[in-house]
Amino acid sequence: MDAEKMPEFHRYFIFLLQEILKEIRTIGESDPIFRKYMDTADVARAFKVSKRTVRRMRKNKEIPYVKLGKKYLYPRDLIEKMLREQ
């Protein structure tokens, strides 16, 4: 739908969604917890393995982690130390 034909409310709603998306993208950069911890995808990229391998490593207690709700987080400093020692 053409932006000019869109009702004012719809244009404003889309604008708000875009602003919210910008905020969400910056959370990882500004929130201290996300600087101290990595998620499963980050760890997989760092070790150059699959997310499934990271889950196996977690299950076998090969890597340190904490569980926050349903999300697993890995202490960045300890993961980086493990990478240096490889």
PDB file of N, CA, C and O in Angstrom:
ATOM      1  N   MET A   1       0.853  -1.183   0.000  1.00  0.00           N
ATOM      2  CA  MET A   1       0.000   0.000   0.000  1.00  0.00           C
ATOM      3  C   MET A   1       0.892   1.238   0.000  1.00  0.00           C
ATOM      4  O   MET A   1       1.885   1.294   0.725  1.00  0.00           O
ATOM      5  N   ASP A   2       0.543   2.203  -0.796  1.00  0.00           N
ATOM      6  CA  ASP A   2       1.271   3.451  -0.926  1.00  0.00           C
ATOM      7  C   ASP A   2       1.156   4.247   0.374  1.00  0.00           C
ATOM      8  O   ASP A   2       0.073   4.340   0.951  1.00  0.00           O
ATOM      9  N   ALA A   3       2.272   4.821   0.834  1.00  0.00           N
ATOM     10  CA  ALA A   3       2.289   5.562   2.099  1.00  0.00           C
ATOM     11  C   ALA A   3       1.325   6.740   2.086  1.00  0.00           C
ATOM     12  O   ALA A   3       0.758   7.087   3.122  1.00  0.00           O
ATOM     13  N   GLU A   4       1.133   7.358   0.924  1.00  0.00           N
ATOM     14  CA  GLU A   4       0.228   8.506   0.842  1.00  0.00           C
ATOM     15  C   GLU A   4      -1.225   8.094   1.024  1.00  0.00           C
ATOM     16  O   GLU A   4      -2.031   8.885   1.512  1.00  0.00           O
ATOM     17  N   LYS A   5      -1.572   6.872   0.640  1.00  0.00           N
ATOM     18  CA  LYS A   5      -2.944   6.393   0.756  1.00  0.00           C
ATOM     19  C   LYS A   5      -3.221   5.766   2.118  1.00  0.00           C
ATOM     20  O   LYS A   5      -4.372   5.495   2.461  1.00  0.00           O
ATOM     21  N   MET A   6      -2.179   5.540   2.880  1.00  0.00           N
ATOM     22  CA  MET A   6      -2.324   4.921   4.188  1.00  0.00           C
ATOM     23  C   MET A   6      -2.955   5.893   5.174  1.00  0.00           C
ATOM     24  O   MET A   6      -2.590   7.068   5.203  1.00  0.00           O
ATOM     25  N   PRO A   7      -3.884   5.424   5.969  1.00  0.00           N
ATOM     26  CA  PRO A   7      -4.451   6.306   6.997  1.00  0.00           C
ATOM     27  C   PRO A   7      -3.360   6.772   7.966  1.00  0.00           C
ATOM     28  O   PRO A   7      -2.362   6.085   8.187  1.00  0.00           O
ATOM     29  N   GLU A   8      -3.577   7.929   8.522  1.00  0.00           N
ATOM     30  CA  GLU A   8      -2.621   8.534   9.461  1.00  0.00           C
ATOM     31  C   GLU A   8      -2.234   7.562  10.574  1.00  0.00           C
ATOM     32  O   GLU A   8      -1.057   7.452  10.919  1.00  0.00           O
ATOM     33  N   PHE A   9      -3.204   6.868  11.129  1.00  0.00           N
ATOM     34  CA  PHE A   9      -2.939   5.928  12.218  1.00  0.00           C
ATOM     35  C   PHE A   9      -1.943   4.856  11.785  1.00  0.00           C
ATOM     36  O   PHE A   9      -1.023   4.529  12.534  1.00  0.00           O
ATOM     37  N   HIS A  10      -2.117   4.312  10.594  1.00  0.00           N
ATOM     38  CA  HIS A  10      -1.223   3.258  10.108  1.00  0.00           C
ATOM     39  C   HIS A  10       0.199   3.776   9.928  1.00  0.00           C
ATOM     40  O   HIS A  10       1.162   3.090  10.271  1.00  0.00           O
ATOM     41  N   ARG A  11       0.331   4.978   9.397  1.00  0.00           N
ATOM     42  CA  ARG A  11       1.668   5.564   9.228  1.00  0.00           C
ATOM     43  C   ARG A  11       2.331   5.743  10.584  1.00  0.00           C
ATOM     44  O   ARG A  11       3.512   5.439  10.750  1.00  0.00           O
ATOM     45  N   TYR A  12       1.562   6.239  11.561  1.00  0.00           N
ATOM     46  CA  TYR A  12       2.108   6.446  12.900  1.00  0.00           C
ATOM     47  C   TYR A  12       2.475   5.109  13.538  1.00  0.00           C
ATOM     48  O   TYR A  12       3.509   5.002  14.198  1.00  0.00           O
ATOM     49  N   PHE A  13       1.645   4.097  13.351  1.00  0.00           N
ATOM     50  CA  PHE A  13       1.904   2.770  13.910  1.00  0.00           C
ATOM     51  C   PHE A  13       3.198   2.190  13.328  1.00  0.00           C
ATOM     52  O   PHE A  13       4.013   1.632  14.064  1.00  0.00           O
ATOM     53  N   ILE A  14       3.383   2.317  12.034  1.00  0.00           N
ATOM     54  CA  ILE A  14       4.607   1.830  11.394  1.00  0.00           C
ATOM     55  C   ILE A  14       5.815   2.597  11.906  1.00  0.00           C
ATOM     56  O   ILE A  14       6.868   2.007  12.149  1.00  0.00           O
ATOM     57  N   PHE A  15       5.672   3.906  12.072  1.00  0.00           N
ATOM     58  CA  PHE A  15       6.756   4.719  12.618  1.00  0.00           C
ATOM     59  C   PHE A  15       7.144   4.223  14.009  1.00  0.00           C
ATOM     60  O   PHE A  15       8.329   4.069  14.308  1.00  0.00           O
ATOM     61  N   LEU A  16       6.142   3.972  14.861  1.00  0.00           N
ATOM     62  CA  LEU A  16       6.424   3.482  16.214  1.00  0.00           C
ATOM     63  C   LEU A  16       7.124   2.130  16.188  1.00  0.00           C
ATOM     64  O   LEU A  16       8.067   1.905  16.947  1.00  0.00           O
ATOM     65  N   LEU A  17       6.677   1.241  15.330  1.00  0.00           N
ATOM     66  CA  LEU A  17       7.320  -0.070  15.220  1.00  0.00           C
ATOM     67  C   LEU A  17       8.782   0.061  14.793  1.00  0.00           C
ATOM     68  O   LEU A  17       9.646  -0.655  15.299  1.00  0.00           O
ATOM     69  N   GLN A  18       9.052   0.965  13.874  1.00  0.00           N
ATOM     70  CA  GLN A  18      10.432   1.181  13.436  1.00  0.00           C
ATOM     71  C   GLN A  18      11.290   1.723  14.575  1.00  0.00           C
ATOM     72  O   GLN A  18      12.445   1.325  14.726  1.00  0.00           O
ATOM     73  N   GLU A  19      10.735   2.621  15.369  1.00  0.00           N
ATOM     74  CA  GLU A  19      11.470   3.166  16.511  1.00  0.00           C
ATOM     75  C   GLU A  19      11.740   2.082  17.560  1.00  0.00           C
ATOM     76  O   GLU A  19      12.832   2.021  18.124  1.00  0.00           O
ATOM     77  N   ILE A  20      10.759   1.242  17.815  1.00  0.00           N
ATOM     78  CA  ILE A  20      10.931   0.144  18.772  1.00  0.00           C
ATOM     79  C   ILE A  20      12.018  -0.802  18.278  1.00  0.00           C
ATOM     80  O   ILE A  20      12.854  -1.247  19.064  1.00  0.00           O
ATOM     81  N   LEU A  21      12.015  -1.108  17.009  1.00  0.00           N
ATOM     82  CA  LEU A  21      13.021  -1.989  16.437  1.00  0.00           C
ATOM     83  C   LEU A  21      14.421  -1.407  16.603  1.00  0.00           C
ATOM     84  O   LEU A  21      15.363  -2.140  16.907  1.00  0.00           O
ATOM     85  N   LYS A  22      14.566  -0.096  16.408  1.00  0.00           N
ATOM     86  CA  LYS A  22      15.865   0.556  16.617  1.00  0.00           C
ATOM     87  C   LYS A  22      16.323   0.384  18.062  1.00  0.00           C
ATOM     88  O   LYS A  22      17.492   0.094  18.316  1.00  0.00           O
ATOM     89  N   GLU A  23      15.399   0.562  19.009  1.00  0.00           N
ATOM     90  CA  GLU A  23      15.735   0.413  20.426  1.00  0.00           C
ATOM     91  C   GLU A  23      16.164  -1.014  20.746  1.00  0.00           C
ATOM     92  O   GLU A  23      17.140  -1.227  21.465  1.00  0.00           O
ATOM     93  N   ILE A  24      15.441  -1.981  20.215  1.00  0.00           N
ATOM     94  CA  ILE A  24      15.772  -3.384  20.463  1.00  0.00           C
ATOM     95  C   ILE A  24      17.169  -3.695  19.949  1.00  0.00           C
ATOM     96  O   ILE A  24      17.926  -4.413  20.603  1.00  0.00           O
ATOM     97  N   ARG A  25      17.511  -3.171  18.800  1.00  0.00           N
ATOM     98  CA  ARG A  25      18.833  -3.426  18.219  1.00  0.00           C
ATOM     99  C   ARG A  25      19.954  -2.848  19.065  1.00  0.00           C
ATOM    100  O   ARG A  25      21.067  -3.374  19.050  1.00  0.00           O
ATOM    101  N   THR A  26      19.685  -1.776  19.802  1.00  0.00           N
ATOM    102  CA  THR A  26      20.737  -1.159  20.606  1.00  0.00           C
ATOM    103  C   THR A  26      20.843  -1.751  22.010  1.00  0.00           C
ATOM    104  O   THR A  26      21.800  -1.461  22.729  1.00  0.00           O
ATOM    105  N   ILE A  27      19.884  -2.568  22.406  1.00  0.00           N
ATOM    106  CA  ILE A  27      19.920  -3.144  23.754  1.00  0.00           C
ATOM    107  C   ILE A  27      21.211  -3.916  23.985  1.00  0.00           C
ATOM    108  O   ILE A  27      21.859  -3.751  25.019  1.00  0.00           O
ATOM    109  N   GLY A  28      21.582  -4.747  23.041  1.00  0.00           N
ATOM    110  CA  GLY A  28      22.792  -5.548  23.181  1.00  0.00           C
ATOM    111  C   GLY A  28      24.042  -4.711  23.328  1.00  0.00           C
ATOM    112  O   GLY A  28      25.018  -5.148  23.937  1.00  0.00           O
ATOM    113  N   GLU A  29      24.020  -3.507  22.774  1.00  0.00           N
ATOM    114  CA  GLU A  29      25.179  -2.635  22.854  1.00  0.00           C
ATOM    115  C   GLU A  29      25.231  -1.872  24.171  1.00  0.00           C
ATOM    116  O   GLU A  29      26.313  -1.515  24.637  1.00  0.00           O
ATOM    117  N   SER A  30      24.076  -1.621  24.774  1.00  0.00           N
ATOM    118  CA  SER A  30      24.054  -0.756  25.947  1.00  0.00           C
ATOM    119  C   SER A  30      23.784  -1.485  27.256  1.00  0.00           C
ATOM    120  O   SER A  30      24.162  -0.987  28.316  1.00  0.00           O
ATOM    121  N   ASP A  31      23.151  -2.636  27.216  1.00  0.00           N
ATOM    122  CA  ASP A  31      22.801  -3.358  28.429  1.00  0.00           C
ATOM    123  C   ASP A  31      24.006  -4.141  28.932  1.00  0.00           C
ATOM    124  O   ASP A  31      24.513  -5.002  28.214  1.00  0.00           O
ATOM    125  N   PRO A  32      24.480  -3.866  30.151  1.00  0.00           N
ATOM    126  CA  PRO A  32      25.677  -4.536  30.669  1.00  0.00           C
ATOM    127  C   PRO A  32      25.594  -6.057  30.665  1.00  0.00           C
ATOM    128  O   PRO A  32      26.607  -6.724  30.455  1.00  0.00           O
ATOM    129  N   ILE A  33      24.414  -6.617  30.893  1.00  0.00           N
ATOM    130  CA  ILE A  33      24.317  -8.076  30.939  1.00  0.00           C
ATOM    131  C   ILE A  33      24.673  -8.684  29.587  1.00  0.00           C
ATOM    132  O   ILE A  33      25.236  -9.777  29.533  1.00  0.00           O
ATOM    133  N   PHE A  34      24.352  -7.991  28.496  1.00  0.00           N
ATOM    134  CA  PHE A  34      24.656  -8.533  27.179  1.00  0.00           C
ATOM    135  C   PHE A  34      26.114  -8.327  26.793  1.00  0.00           C
ATOM    136  O   PHE A  34      26.598  -8.954  25.850  1.00  0.00           O
ATOM    137  N   ARG A  35      26.818  -7.458  27.508  1.00  0.00           N
ATOM    138  CA  ARG A  35      28.249  -7.325  27.272  1.00  0.00           C
ATOM    139  C   ARG A  35      29.012  -8.372  28.065  1.00  0.00           C
ATOM    140  O   ARG A  35      30.091  -8.800  27.653  1.00  0.00           O
ATOM    141  N   LYS A  36      28.458  -8.792  29.207  1.00  0.00           N
ATOM    142  CA  LYS A  36      29.123  -9.777  30.057  1.00  0.00           C
ATOM    143  C   LYS A  36      28.845 -11.204  29.622  1.00  0.00           C
ATOM    144  O   LYS A  36      29.627 -12.108  29.917  1.00  0.00           O
ATOM    145  N   TYR A  37      27.745 -11.412  28.928  1.00  0.00           N
ATOM    146  CA  TYR A  37      27.329 -12.765  28.559  1.00  0.00           C
ATOM    147  C   TYR A  37      27.120 -12.896  27.062  1.00  0.00           C
ATOM    148  O   TYR A  37      26.844 -11.921  26.362  1.00  0.00           O
ATOM    149  N   MET A  38      27.258 -14.130  26.589  1.00  0.00           N
ATOM    150  CA  MET A  38      27.012 -14.465  25.185  1.00  0.00           C
ATOM    151  C   MET A  38      25.849 -15.439  25.143  1.00  0.00           C
ATOM    152  O   MET A  38      25.631 -16.190  26.093  1.00  0.00           O
ATOM    153  N   ASP A  39      25.097 -15.431  24.043  1.00  0.00           N
ATOM    154  CA  ASP A  39      24.049 -16.439  23.907  1.00  0.00           C
ATOM    155  C   ASP A  39      24.602 -17.630  23.123  1.00  0.00           C
ATOM    156  O   ASP A  39      25.762 -17.627  22.710  1.00  0.00           O
ATOM    157  N   THR A  40      23.771 -18.636  22.925  1.00  0.00           N
ATOM    158  CA  THR A  40      24.217 -19.864  22.268  1.00  0.00           C
ATOM    159  C   THR A  40      24.748 -19.593  20.862  1.00  0.00           C
ATOM    160  O   THR A  40      25.765 -20.159  20.462  1.00  0.00           O
ATOM    161  N   ALA A  41      24.070 -18.737  20.120  1.00  0.00           N
ATOM    162  CA  ALA A  41      24.515 -18.424  18.754  1.00  0.00           C
ATOM    163  C   ALA A  41      25.878 -17.739  18.760  1.00  0.00           C
ATOM    164  O   ALA A  41      26.719 -18.025  17.907  1.00  0.00           O
ATOM    165  N   ASP A  42      26.105 -16.833  19.720  1.00  0.00           N
ATOM    166  CA  ASP A  42      27.401 -16.151  19.829  1.00  0.00           C
ATOM    167  C   ASP A  42      28.516 -17.151  20.105  1.00  0.00           C
ATOM    168  O   ASP A  42      29.584 -17.088  19.495  1.00  0.00           O
ATOM    169  N   VAL A  43      28.259 -18.076  21.031  1.00  0.00           N
ATOM    170  CA  VAL A  43      29.266 -19.078  21.394  1.00  0.00           C
ATOM    171  C   VAL A  43      29.547 -19.990  20.198  1.00  0.00           C
ATOM    172  O   VAL A  43      30.698 -20.333  19.931  1.00  0.00           O
ATOM    173  N   ALA A  44      28.505 -20.374  19.489  1.00  0.00           N
ATOM    174  CA  ALA A  44      28.683 -21.228  18.311  1.00  0.00           C
ATOM    175  C   ALA A  44      29.573 -20.536  17.276  1.00  0.00           C
ATOM    176  O   ALA A  44      30.462 -21.161  16.699  1.00  0.00           O
ATOM    177  N   ARG A  45      29.330 -19.250  17.047  1.00  0.00           N
ATOM    178  CA  ARG A  45      30.165 -18.501  16.096  1.00  0.00           C
ATOM    179  C   ARG A  45      31.603 -18.414  16.593  1.00  0.00           C
ATOM    180  O   ARG A  45      32.542 -18.580  15.814  1.00  0.00           O
ATOM    181  N   ALA A  46      31.777 -18.154  17.887  1.00  0.00           N
ATOM    182  CA  ALA A  46      33.120 -18.006  18.444  1.00  0.00           C
ATOM    183  C   ALA A  46      33.930 -19.298  18.317  1.00  0.00           C
ATOM    184  O   ALA A  46      35.111 -19.262  17.971  1.00  0.00           O
ATOM    185  N   PHE A  47      33.300 -20.424  18.593  1.00  0.00           N
ATOM    186  CA  PHE A  47      33.988 -21.720  18.518  1.00  0.00           C
ATOM    187  C   PHE A  47      33.946 -22.326  17.113  1.00  0.00           C
ATOM    188  O   PHE A  47      34.577 -23.349  16.849  1.00  0.00           O
ATOM    189  N   LYS A  48      33.194 -21.679  16.215  1.00  0.00           N
ATOM    190  CA  LYS A  48      33.016 -22.185  14.843  1.00  0.00           C
ATOM    191  C   LYS A  48      32.430 -23.592  14.851  1.00  0.00           C
ATOM    192  O   LYS A  48      32.920 -24.501  14.181  1.00  0.00           O
ATOM    193  N   VAL A  49      31.361 -23.737  15.636  1.00  0.00           N
ATOM    194  CA  VAL A  49      30.625 -25.000  15.725  1.00  0.00           C
ATOM    195  C   VAL A  49      29.136 -24.692  15.593  1.00  0.00           C
ATOM    196  O   VAL A  49      28.737 -23.529  15.551  1.00  0.00           O
ATOM    197  N   SER A  50      28.328 -25.732  15.530  1.00  0.00           N
ATOM    198  CA  SER A  50      26.880 -25.538  15.438  1.00  0.00           C
ATOM    199  C   SER A  50      26.292 -25.240  16.819  1.00  0.00           C
ATOM    200  O   SER A  50      26.924 -25.494  17.844  1.00  0.00           O
ATOM    201  N   LYS A  51      25.081 -24.702  16.825  1.00  0.00           N
ATOM    202  CA  LYS A  51      24.390 -24.460  18.097  1.00  0.00           C
ATOM    203  C   LYS A  51      24.120 -25.779  18.807  1.00  0.00           C
ATOM    204  O   LYS A  51      24.132 -25.838  20.036  1.00  0.00           O
ATOM    205  N   ARG A  52      23.880 -26.822  18.051  1.00  0.00           N
ATOM    206  CA  ARG A  52      23.662 -28.151  18.634  1.00  0.00           C
ATOM    207  C   ARG A  52      24.918 -28.614  19.391  1.00  0.00           C
ATOM    208  O   ARG A  52      24.817 -29.213  20.461  1.00  0.00           O
ATOM    209  N   THR A  53      26.086 -28.333  18.831  1.00  0.00           N
ATOM    210  CA  THR A  53      27.340 -28.688  19.504  1.00  0.00           C
ATOM    211  C   THR A  53      27.483 -27.904  20.799  1.00  0.00           C
ATOM    212  O   THR A  53      27.929 -28.451  21.808  1.00  0.00           O
ATOM    213  N   VAL A  54      27.112 -26.636  20.783  1.00  0.00           N
ATOM    214  CA  VAL A  54      27.168 -25.826  22.011  1.00  0.00           C
ATOM    215  C   VAL A  54      26.234 -26.424  23.057  1.00  0.00           C
ATOM    216  O   VAL A  54      26.599 -26.509  24.229  1.00  0.00           O
ATOM    217  N   ARG A  55      25.040 -26.837  22.654  1.00  0.00           N
ATOM    218  CA  ARG A  55      24.105 -27.460  23.600  1.00  0.00           C
ATOM    219  C   ARG A  55      24.691 -28.749  24.175  1.00  0.00           C
ATOM    220  O   ARG A  55      24.531 -29.030  25.363  1.00  0.00           O
ATOM    221  N   ARG A  56      25.372 -29.536  23.331  1.00  0.00           N
ATOM    222  CA  ARG A  56      26.009 -30.760  23.808  1.00  0.00           C
ATOM    223  C   ARG A  56      27.124 -30.423  24.797  1.00  0.00           C
ATOM    224  O   ARG A  56      27.258 -31.077  25.832  1.00  0.00           O
ATOM    225  N   MET A  57      27.918 -29.409  24.480  1.00  0.00           N
ATOM    226  CA  MET A  57      28.998 -28.981  25.374  1.00  0.00           C
ATOM    227  C   MET A  57      28.430 -28.529  26.718  1.00  0.00           C
ATOM    228  O   MET A  57      29.001 -28.805  27.773  1.00  0.00           O
ATOM    229  N   ARG A  58      27.304 -27.836  26.661  1.00  0.00           N
ATOM    230  CA  ARG A  58      26.648 -27.384  27.894  1.00  0.00           C
ATOM    231  C   ARG A  58      26.168 -28.585  28.694  1.00  0.00           C
ATOM    232  O   ARG A  58      26.388 -28.660  29.902  1.00  0.00           O
ATOM    233  N   LYS A  59      25.515 -29.520  28.023  1.00  0.00           N
ATOM    234  CA  LYS A  59      24.989 -30.716  28.687  1.00  0.00           C
ATOM    235  C   LYS A  59      26.110 -31.525  29.338  1.00  0.00           C
ATOM    236  O   LYS A  59      25.938 -32.073  30.426  1.00  0.00           O
ATOM    237  N   ASN A  60      27.260 -31.595  28.662  1.00  0.00           N
ATOM    238  CA  ASN A  60      28.408 -32.348  29.180  1.00  0.00           C
ATOM    239  C   ASN A  60      29.266 -31.533  30.143  1.00  0.00           C
ATOM    240  O   ASN A  60      30.328 -31.979  30.578  1.00  0.00           O
ATOM    241  N   LYS A  61      28.790 -30.329  30.470  1.00  0.00           N
ATOM    242  CA  LYS A  61      29.477 -29.424  31.399  1.00  0.00           C
ATOM    243  C   LYS A  61      30.897 -29.073  30.931  1.00  0.00           C
ATOM    244  O   LYS A  61      31.815 -28.929  31.738  1.00  0.00           O
ATOM    245  N   GLU A  62      31.049 -28.942  29.617  1.00  0.00           N
ATOM    246  CA  GLU A  62      32.333 -28.567  29.035  1.00  0.00           C
ATOM    247  C   GLU A  62      32.506 -27.055  28.980  1.00  0.00           C
ATOM    248  O   GLU A  62      33.625 -26.558  28.848  1.00  0.00           O
ATOM    249  N   ILE A  63      31.395 -26.322  29.081  1.00  0.00           N
ATOM    250  CA  ILE A  63      31.452 -24.862  29.057  1.00  0.00           C
ATOM    251  C   ILE A  63      30.577 -24.317  30.183  1.00  0.00           C
ATOM    252  O   ILE A  63      29.541 -24.896  30.508  1.00  0.00           O
ATOM    253  N   PRO A  64      31.002 -23.196  30.778  1.00  0.00           N
ATOM    254  CA  PRO A  64      30.208 -22.592  31.857  1.00  0.00           C
ATOM    255  C   PRO A  64      28.989 -21.872  31.291  1.00  0.00           C
ATOM    256  O   PRO A  64      29.033 -21.330  30.187  1.00  0.00           O
ATOM    257  N   TYR A  65      27.906 -21.873  32.053  1.00  0.00           N
ATOM    258  CA  TYR A  65      26.690 -21.190  31.612  1.00  0.00           C
ATOM    259  C   TYR A  65      25.814 -20.862  32.812  1.00  0.00           C
ATOM    260  O   TYR A  65      25.981 -21.415  33.899  1.00  0.00           O
ATOM    261  N   VAL A  66      24.891 -19.961  32.588  1.00  0.00           N
ATOM    262  CA  VAL A  66      23.822 -19.680  33.547  1.00  0.00           C
ATOM    263  C   VAL A  66      22.521 -19.717  32.759  1.00  0.00           C
ATOM    264  O   VAL A  66      22.502 -19.448  31.558  1.00  0.00           O
ATOM    265  N   LYS A  67      21.451 -20.049  33.437  1.00  0.00           N
ATOM    266  CA  LYS A  67      20.147 -20.084  32.785  1.00  0.00           C
ATOM    267  C   LYS A  67      19.328 -18.914  33.317  1.00  0.00           C
ATOM    268  O   LYS A  67      19.165 -18.755  34.527  1.00  0.00           O
ATOM    269  N   LEU A  68      18.824 -18.111  32.412  1.00  0.00           N
ATOM    270  CA  LEU A  68      18.011 -16.953  32.762  1.00  0.00           C
ATOM    271  C   LEU A  68      16.659 -17.164  32.107  1.00  0.00           C
ATOM    272  O   LEU A  68      16.488 -16.911  30.914  1.00  0.00           O
ATOM    273  N   GLY A  69      15.697 -17.629  32.897  1.00  0.00           N
ATOM    274  CA  GLY A  69      14.404 -18.000  32.328  1.00  0.00           C
ATOM    275  C   GLY A  69      14.601 -19.208  31.437  1.00  0.00           C
ATOM    276  O   GLY A  69      15.076 -20.251  31.887  1.00  0.00           O
ATOM    277  N   LYS A  70      14.235 -19.067  30.173  1.00  0.00           N
ATOM    278  CA  LYS A  70      14.416 -20.158  29.212  1.00  0.00           C
ATOM    279  C   LYS A  70      15.693 -19.987  28.391  1.00  0.00           C
ATOM    280  O   LYS A  70      15.992 -20.810  27.526  1.00  0.00           O
ATOM    281  N   LYS A  71      16.438 -18.928  28.659  1.00  0.00           N
ATOM    282  CA  LYS A  71      17.619 -18.611  27.850  1.00  0.00           C
ATOM    283  C   LYS A  71      18.895 -19.014  28.578  1.00  0.00           C
ATOM    284  O   LYS A  71      19.041 -18.791  29.780  1.00  0.00           O
ATOM    285  N   TYR A  72      19.809 -19.606  27.831  1.00  0.00           N
ATOM    286  CA  TYR A  72      21.120 -19.953  28.368  1.00  0.00           C
ATOM    287  C   TYR A  72      22.096 -18.854  27.990  1.00  0.00           C
ATOM    288  O   TYR A  72      22.154 -18.428  26.836  1.00  0.00           O
ATOM    289  N   LEU A  73      22.863 -18.397  28.974  1.00  0.00           N
ATOM    290  CA  LEU A  73      23.876 -17.369  28.747  1.00  0.00           C
ATOM    291  C   LEU A  73      25.223 -17.905  29.208  1.00  0.00           C
ATOM    292  O   LEU A  73      25.310 -18.688  30.153  1.00  0.00           O
ATOM    293  N   TYR A  74      26.263 -17.469  28.526  1.00  0.00           N
ATOM    294  CA  TYR A  74      27.608 -17.959  28.783  1.00  0.00           C
ATOM    295  C   TYR A  74      28.492 -16.768  29.147  1.00  0.00           C
ATOM    296  O   TYR A  74      28.509 -15.774  28.421  1.00  0.00           O
ATOM    297  N   PRO A  75      29.230 -16.851  30.264  1.00  0.00           N
ATOM    298  CA  PRO A  75      30.081 -15.722  30.669  1.00  0.00           C
ATOM    299  C   PRO A  75      31.136 -15.428  29.598  1.00  0.00           C
ATOM    300  O   PRO A  75      31.978 -16.270  29.289  1.00  0.00           O
ATOM    301  N   ARG A  76      31.073 -14.235  29.048  1.00  0.00           N
ATOM    302  CA  ARG A  76      31.959 -13.851  27.945  1.00  0.00           C
ATOM    303  C   ARG A  76      33.435 -14.010  28.323  1.00  0.00           C
ATOM    304  O   ARG A  76      34.222 -14.526  27.530  1.00  0.00           O
ATOM    305  N   ASP A  77      33.813 -13.574  29.517  1.00  0.00           N
ATOM    306  CA  ASP A  77      35.227 -13.643  29.888  1.00  0.00           C
ATOM    307  C   ASP A  77      35.731 -15.086  29.944  1.00  0.00           C
ATOM    308  O   ASP A  77      36.858 -15.356  29.530  1.00  0.00           O
ATOM    309  N   LEU A  78      34.921 -16.013  30.446  1.00  0.00           N
ATOM    310  CA  LEU A  78      35.344 -17.410  30.525  1.00  0.00           C
ATOM    311  C   LEU A  78      35.373 -18.066  29.148  1.00  0.00           C
ATOM    312  O   LEU A  78      36.255 -18.877  28.865  1.00  0.00           O
ATOM    313  N   ILE A  79      34.423 -17.725  28.300  1.00  0.00           N
ATOM    314  CA  ILE A  79      34.411 -18.265  26.935  1.00  0.00           C
ATOM    315  C   ILE A  79      35.629 -17.752  26.172  1.00  0.00           C
ATOM    316  O   ILE A  79      36.288 -18.518  25.469  1.00  0.00           O
ATOM    317  N   GLU A  80      35.930 -16.462  26.305  1.00  0.00           N
ATOM    318  CA  GLU A  80      37.099 -15.906  25.623  1.00  0.00           C
ATOM    319  C   GLU A  80      38.383 -16.541  26.138  1.00  0.00           C
ATOM    320  O   GLU A  80      39.315 -16.766  25.365  1.00  0.00           O
ATOM    321  N   LYS A  81      38.443 -16.832  27.435  1.00  0.00           N
ATOM    322  CA  LYS A  81      39.614 -17.512  28.006  1.00  0.00           C
ATOM    323  C   LYS A  81      39.753 -18.908  27.399  1.00  0.00           C
ATOM    324  O   LYS A  81      40.857 -19.324  27.047  1.00  0.00           O
ATOM    325  N   MET A  82      38.643 -19.629  27.277  1.00  0.00           N
ATOM    326  CA  MET A  82      38.674 -20.964  26.671  1.00  0.00           C
ATOM    327  C   MET A  82      39.167 -20.886  25.228  1.00  0.00           C
ATOM    328  O   MET A  82      39.930 -21.745  24.784  1.00  0.00           O
ATOM    329  N   LEU A  83      38.740 -19.878  24.508  1.00  0.00           N
ATOM    330  CA  LEU A  83      39.168 -19.715  23.115  1.00  0.00           C
ATOM    331  C   LEU A  83      40.666 -19.443  23.027  1.00  0.00           C
ATOM    332  O   LEU A  83      41.340 -19.965  22.139  1.00  0.00           O
ATOM    333  N   ARG A  84      41.188 -18.633  23.935  1.00  0.00           N
ATOM    334  CA  ARG A  84      42.623 -18.335  23.937  1.00  0.00           C
ATOM    335  C   ARG A  84      43.443 -19.579  24.253  1.00  0.00           C
ATOM    336  O   ARG A  84      44.550 -19.744  23.741  1.00  0.00           O
ATOM    337  N   GLU A  85      42.901 -20.455  25.098  1.00  0.00           N
ATOM    338  CA  GLU A  85      43.626 -21.653  25.527  1.00  0.00           C
ATOM    339  C   GLU A  85      43.550 -22.792  24.523  1.00  0.00           C
ATOM    340  O   GLU A  85      44.224 -23.808  24.693  1.00  0.00           O
ATOM    341  N   GLN A  86      42.751 -22.644  23.496  1.00  0.00           N
ATOM    342  CA  GLN A  86      42.612 -23.707  22.488  1.00  0.00           C
ATOM    343  C   GLN A  86      43.882 -23.897  21.709  1.00  0.00           C
ATOM    344  O   GLN A  86      43.942 -24.749  20.823  1.00  0.00           O
TER     345      GLN A  86
END
